[in-house]
Amino acid sequence: MTPADTFPALPLEAWADTKQTLHLYCQIVGKVRLGLHPRMNHWWHVPLYVSARGLTTRPVPHKGRDFEMEFDFLAHHLSIRSSDGGAKEVPLGGSVADFYHAVIAGLGELDIHPRVIARPFDESKVGSNIPFAEDTTHKTYDAEYAERFWHILVGVDGIFKTFRGRFMGKSSPVHFFWHSFDLAVTRFSGKPVDLPADADPVTREAYSHEVISAGFWPGDDNMPEPAFYAYAAPEPAGLGETTILPAGAWWQDLGGSSMAMYKYNDFREASAPAGALLSFLQSTYDAGAKLGGWAADLDRGDQGG
């Protein structure tokens, strides 16, 4: 398999409507996991995970058994399976309203009755505030581009896991946040953060300790192409002036904070894409950790794989 096969082109304009529909599908499934999975630190009970066929909730304990929901981007359906042998499938395609009703009905037939806020989370990111049960507007689903996106996630997931394995401290899993539609991995210094009194509950839990985080997302109105990103929170002074790798990566001023950026198209055209991305991840971490005074022995660099 060539890098072009693993990392195909993903022009935002070619699948923007499909991306939005799939984003809303993921919010529905993610809210089921959020509602039923035991709470974990930093909202780690919320995300989805890359799987061998798509994106999965992983097993969710419920009424003395487990159930799992998995987007299958090869067969293009959502599988709902329970540890007592129950199974349902919901086809991908059609309106968000159709998908929502089918998911809730399928769960109900397996005696799973989640309580969710049945409307999109964060309109600024998903581009809709229509309640799921009423959303017949978003219904575009291009199977080819959904599968392309998943293939990219598989490849990036592996590189992120290699980077995660280098770290000796506390790190998040590599997980897919359905609210913002990005794959991310986060390292923690172990130092608590004194957040402002007016910080919202989501921020207070996510950023209770110092972090350096990196991720991949497929683009939006502000960045109309897929890209990798990295940032530190809280941000140490001078971070946006540091040199990072590879050539073409840069720090973007977000009006008070800095975000390292590396375009997906530059990555996929590199002679060694995995090495190029690892250099981005490592150099941004090194910059943030040095300026932030993180312990030097937390990171093993490329000795870890």
C-alpha positions as CSV (number, residue, x, y, z in Angstrom):
1,M,0.0,0.0,0.0
2,T,1.4,3.4,-1.0
3,P,1.1,6.6,1.1
4,A,-1.4,7.8,-1.4
5,D,-3.6,4.8,-0.7
6,T,-3.3,5.2,3.1
7,F,-3.7,9.0,3.0
8,P,-6.0,9.9,0.0
9,A,-7.0,13.4,-0.9
10,L,-9.8,14.8,1.2
11,P,-10.7,18.2,-0.3
12,L,-13.3,19.8,2.0
13,E,-15.4,21.1,-0.8
14,A,-15.9,17.6,-2.2
15,W,-17.6,16.3,0.9
16,A,-18.6,19.2,3.1
17,D,-22.3,18.2,3.1
18,T,-21.4,14.5,3.9
19,K,-19.0,15.7,6.6
20,Q,-21.8,17.6,8.3
21,T,-24.2,14.8,8.1
22,L,-21.6,12.3,9.5
23,H,-20.7,14.8,12.2
24,L,-24.3,14.9,13.3
25,Y,-24.6,11.1,13.2
26,C,-21.5,10.9,15.4
27,Q,-23.0,13.4,17.9
28,I,-26.1,11.1,18.2
29,V,-24.0,8.0,18.9
30,G,-21.5,10.0,21.1
31,K,-24.3,11.3,23.3
32,V,-25.5,7.8,23.9
33,R,-22.0,6.9,25.2
34,L,-21.9,10.1,27.2
35,G,-25.2,9.4,28.8
36,L,-24.5,5.8,29.8
37,H,-20.8,5.3,30.3
38,P,-19.4,5.8,33.8
39,R,-17.8,9.2,34.1
40,M,-14.0,9.5,33.6
41,N,-11.5,12.3,34.1
42,H,-11.1,14.9,31.4
43,W,-14.3,13.7,29.6
44,W,-12.6,10.5,28.5
45,H,-16.0,8.7,28.7
46,V,-17.2,10.9,25.8
47,P,-15.1,10.2,22.7
48,L,-15.3,7.5,20.0
49,Y,-12.3,5.4,18.9
50,V,-10.9,4.3,15.5
51,S,-11.6,0.7,14.8
52,A,-10.8,-1.9,12.2
53,R,-14.0,-1.0,10.3
54,G,-14.8,2.6,11.4
55,L,-15.5,4.4,14.7
56,T,-16.6,2.7,17.9
57,T,-17.9,3.6,21.3
58,R,-16.0,0.6,22.7
59,P,-18.0,-1.5,25.3
60,V,-20.3,0.5,27.5
61,P,-21.5,-1.2,30.7
62,H,-25.3,-1.1,31.1
63,K,-27.6,-3.2,33.3
64,G,-25.0,-5.9,34.0
65,R,-23.9,-6.3,30.4
66,D,-22.0,-4.4,27.8
67,F,-23.1,-2.9,24.5
68,E,-21.1,-1.4,21.7
69,M,-22.0,0.9,18.8
70,E,-19.7,1.0,15.8
71,F,-19.8,2.9,12.6
72,D,-18.9,0.5,9.8
73,F,-17.5,2.5,6.9
74,L,-17.0,-0.6,4.8
75,A,-20.6,-1.9,5.0
76,H,-21.9,1.6,5.7
77,H,-24.1,0.9,8.6
78,L,-24.1,1.5,12.4
79,S,-23.8,-1.8,14.3
80,I,-25.3,-2.0,17.8
81,R,-24.2,-5.2,19.6
82,S,-24.8,-6.3,23.2
83,S,-22.9,-8.9,25.2
84,D,-26.0,-11.1,25.6
85,G,-26.2,-11.6,21.8
86,G,-28.5,-8.8,20.8
87,A,-27.7,-7.0,17.6
88,K,-29.2,-4.3,15.4
89,E,-28.0,-2.5,12.3
90,V,-28.9,1.0,11.2
91,P,-28.0,2.0,7.6
92,L,-25.9,5.1,7.0
93,G,-27.5,7.6,4.6
94,G,-30.7,9.4,4.8
95,S,-31.6,12.3,7.0
96,V,-30.3,12.9,10.5
97,A,-33.9,12.5,11.8
98,D,-34.2,9.1,10.2
99,F,-30.9,8.0,11.6
100,Y,-31.8,9.3,15.1
101,H,-35.2,7.6,15.2
102,A,-33.6,4.3,14.0
103,V,-30.8,4.4,16.5
104,I,-33.2,5.1,19.5
105,A,-35.6,2.3,18.3
106,G,-32.7,-0.2,17.8
107,L,-31.4,0.5,21.3
108,G,-34.9,0.2,22.7
109,E,-35.3,-3.2,21.2
110,L,-32.1,-4.2,23.1
111,D,-33.6,-2.8,26.3
112,I,-31.2,0.2,26.2
113,H,-32.9,3.5,26.9
114,P,-30.4,6.4,27.0
115,R,-31.4,9.8,28.2
116,V,-29.7,12.3,25.9
117,I,-30.1,16.0,25.0
118,A,-31.3,15.3,21.5
119,R,-29.9,18.3,19.7
120,P,-26.4,19.2,18.4
121,F,-23.7,20.2,20.8
122,D,-21.9,23.5,20.0
123,E,-23.6,24.9,16.9
124,S,-20.4,26.8,16.0
125,K,-18.6,23.5,15.4
126,V,-21.3,21.4,13.8
127,G,-23.1,24.1,11.9
128,S,-26.6,23.1,13.0
129,N,-29.0,23.6,16.0
130,I,-31.9,21.6,14.6
131,P,-33.1,18.9,17.1
132,F,-32.1,15.5,15.8
133,A,-35.6,14.2,15.6
134,E,-36.6,17.1,13.3
135,D,-33.5,17.3,11.1
136,T,-34.5,16.4,7.6
137,T,-32.2,19.0,6.2
138,H,-28.9,17.2,6.6
139,K,-29.1,14.0,4.6
140,T,-26.1,13.9,2.2
141,Y,-23.9,10.8,2.6
142,D,-21.2,10.0,0.1
143,A,-19.9,6.6,1.0
144,E,-16.7,7.0,-0.9
145,Y,-15.7,10.1,1.1
146,A,-16.9,8.7,4.4
147,E,-14.6,5.7,3.7
148,R,-11.7,8.0,2.7
149,F,-12.0,9.9,5.9
150,W,-12.0,6.7,7.9
151,H,-8.9,5.3,6.1
152,I,-7.1,8.6,6.9
153,L,-8.1,8.2,10.6
154,V,-6.7,4.7,10.6
155,G,-3.3,5.8,9.4
156,V,-3.2,8.9,11.7
157,D,-4.3,6.8,14.7
158,G,-1.3,4.5,14.3
159,I,1.1,7.5,14.1
160,F,-0.5,9.1,17.1
161,K,-0.2,5.9,19.1
162,T,3.5,5.7,18.2
163,F,3.9,9.2,19.6
164,R,1.8,8.4,22.7
165,G,4.0,5.4,23.4
166,R,7.1,7.6,23.8
167,F,5.6,9.4,26.8
168,M,6.3,8.1,30.3
169,G,3.7,10.4,32.0
170,K,-0.1,10.5,31.9
171,S,-1.5,10.6,28.4
172,S,-5.0,10.4,27.0
173,P,-5.9,7.6,24.7
174,V,-6.0,8.5,21.0
175,H,-9.6,9.3,20.6
176,F,-12.1,10.9,18.3
177,F,-14.1,13.8,19.8
178,W,-17.5,13.8,18.2
179,H,-18.4,17.3,19.3
180,S,-15.6,18.9,17.3
181,F,-15.0,16.0,14.8
182,D,-11.3,15.6,15.4
183,L,-8.8,12.9,16.4
184,A,-6.7,13.9,19.3
185,V,-4.0,12.8,21.8
186,T,-3.1,14.8,24.9
187,R,-0.1,14.7,27.3
188,F,-0.2,15.9,30.9
189,S,2.6,17.4,32.9
190,G,0.9,16.4,36.2
191,K,0.7,20.0,37.4
192,P,-2.8,21.3,38.3
193,V,-4.0,24.5,36.8
194,D,-5.8,27.3,38.7
195,L,-8.5,28.1,36.2
196,P,-10.5,31.3,36.2
197,A,-13.7,31.3,38.4
198,D,-15.9,31.8,35.3
199,A,-14.5,28.8,33.4
200,D,-17.3,26.6,32.1
201,P,-17.7,23.0,33.4
202,V,-16.4,21.5,30.2
203,T,-13.2,23.6,30.2
204,R,-12.7,23.1,34.0
205,E,-12.7,19.3,33.6
206,A,-10.7,19.1,30.4
207,Y,-8.0,21.5,31.4
208,S,-7.7,20.9,35.1
209,H,-4.0,20.1,34.6
210,E,-1.3,21.3,32.2
211,V,-1.6,19.8,28.8
212,I,0.1,19.7,25.4
213,S,-2.3,18.3,22.9
214,A,-2.2,17.5,19.2
215,G,-4.8,16.4,16.7
216,F,-6.2,16.1,13.2
217,W,-9.4,17.5,11.8
218,P,-10.8,17.6,8.3
219,G,-11.3,21.3,8.0
220,D,-14.0,23.9,8.6
221,D,-14.9,27.4,7.5
222,N,-11.9,28.9,9.2
223,M,-9.4,26.4,7.8
224,P,-11.0,25.1,4.6
225,E,-8.7,22.0,4.3
226,P,-7.7,19.2,6.5
227,A,-4.8,19.8,8.9
228,F,-2.9,18.7,12.0
229,Y,-2.7,21.0,15.0
230,A,-1.0,21.2,18.4
231,Y,-1.2,23.6,21.4
232,A,-0.3,23.9,25.0
233,A,-2.7,24.9,27.8
234,P,-1.9,27.0,29.6
235,E,0.4,28.4,27.0
236,P,3.9,29.3,28.1
237,A,5.3,32.7,27.1
238,G,7.1,32.7,23.8
239,L,5.6,29.5,22.4
240,G,4.4,31.0,19.2
241,E,7.9,32.2,18.4
242,T,9.6,28.8,18.5
243,T,10.8,26.9,15.5
244,I,8.9,23.7,14.7
245,L,9.1,20.9,12.2
246,P,8.7,19.9,9.4
247,A,9.2,22.7,6.9
248,G,5.8,24.1,6.2
249,A,4.5,23.9,9.7
250,W,3.7,27.2,11.5
251,W,2.3,28.8,14.5
252,Q,-1.0,30.6,14.0
253,D,-2.1,33.5,16.2
254,L,-5.6,32.9,17.4
255,G,-5.9,36.2,19.1
256,G,-4.3,35.6,22.5
257,S,-3.1,32.0,22.0
258,S,-1.0,30.1,19.5
259,M,-1.9,27.0,17.5
260,A,0.7,25.0,15.6
261,M,-0.6,24.0,12.2
262,Y,0.6,21.5,9.5
263,K,-1.5,21.0,6.4
264,Y,-2.7,17.5,5.6
265,N,-1.8,17.9,1.9
266,D,1.8,18.7,2.8
267,F,1.9,15.7,5.1
268,R,0.5,13.3,2.5
269,E,3.0,14.5,-0.2
270,A,6.0,14.1,2.1
271,S,8.5,11.4,1.1
272,A,8.0,9.8,4.5
273,P,4.6,11.0,5.9
274,A,4.8,9.2,9.2
275,G,8.2,10.7,9.9
276,A,7.1,14.1,8.9
277,L,4.1,14.0,11.3
278,L,6.1,12.6,14.1
279,S,8.6,15.5,13.7
280,F,5.6,17.9,14.0
281,L,4.3,16.2,17.1
282,Q,7.7,15.9,18.7
283,S,8.9,19.5,17.9
284,T,5.7,21.1,19.2
285,Y,5.8,19.0,22.4
286,D,9.5,19.9,22.9
287,A,8.8,23.6,22.5
288,G,5.9,23.6,24.9
289,A,7.5,21.3,27.5
290,K,10.8,23.3,27.6
291,L,9.1,26.7,27.9
292,G,6.5,25.2,30.4
293,G,9.1,23.6,32.6
294,W,7.9,20.0,32.2
295,A,10.0,17.3,33.7
296,A,12.7,16.2,31.2
297,D,12.3,12.5,31.9
298,L,8.6,12.3,30.8
299,D,9.5,11.9,27.1
300,R,11.6,9.2,25.6
301,G,11.7,10.8,22.1
302,D,12.1,8.3,19.2
303,Q,13.5,5.6,21.6
304,G,9.9,4.6,22.2
305,G,9.2,3.6,18.6
